Amino acid sequence: MSTYKIAVFVGSLRAASFNLRLARALEKLAPDTIEFEYASLGDVPLYNQDNEMSMPPQAAKVKDLIARADGLLFVTPEHNRSVPAALKNAIDWGSRPWGKNSWTGKTAGIVGTSPSAAGTAMAQQHLRNILAAEGVNVLTTPEVFLQYTEGLIDDQYTITNEGTRKFLQGWLDRYLAWVAKLAA
């Protein structure tokens, strides 16, 4: 397998984010040929069209990360049955200015976790709709709506439940094959 760079977008800004733990656990499951690079979303100013032509450095950094990536990985919680504001803001900046959409043609996977039994199903569906409008090729199946329970991912980012680990490994393998197929 070739080396692939995966840009990781964690929708939660919380230091103890369950979704950041999930992203780190997926990174740990990935082969050595995969390089994960995490987008910093907390310092990106709110999108304002007045600032497109002199893009803030934090937004330009997100656009550069997207451009350099072979694949995109979105690991997101659900905020009020939708996409977190920080994640949507990054998507808006990445699509601008008009004619310079960094998302078009990229390959993506979406996962998320929440203490809720429904996981992050609504946020993921909204995210799929947004990414489709930006021309992103999103892996559709299998879907990952992971119910987070205490201890599911330990402090070394190891998934402690064998069934969950196998399921996530299967998802990751399929996602990486999707990236390899579309990056070729």
Buried (B, 14 or more C-beta within 10 A) or exposed (E): EEEBBBBBBBBBBEEEBBBBBBBBBBBEBBEEEBBBEBBBBEEBEEBEEEBBEEBBEBBEBBBEBBEEBBBBBBBBBBBEEBBBBBBBBBBBBBBBEEEEBBBEEBBBBBBBBBEBEEBBBBBBBBBBEBBEEBEBBBBEEEBBBBBBEEEBBEEEBEBEEEEBBEBBBEBBEBBBEBBBEBBE
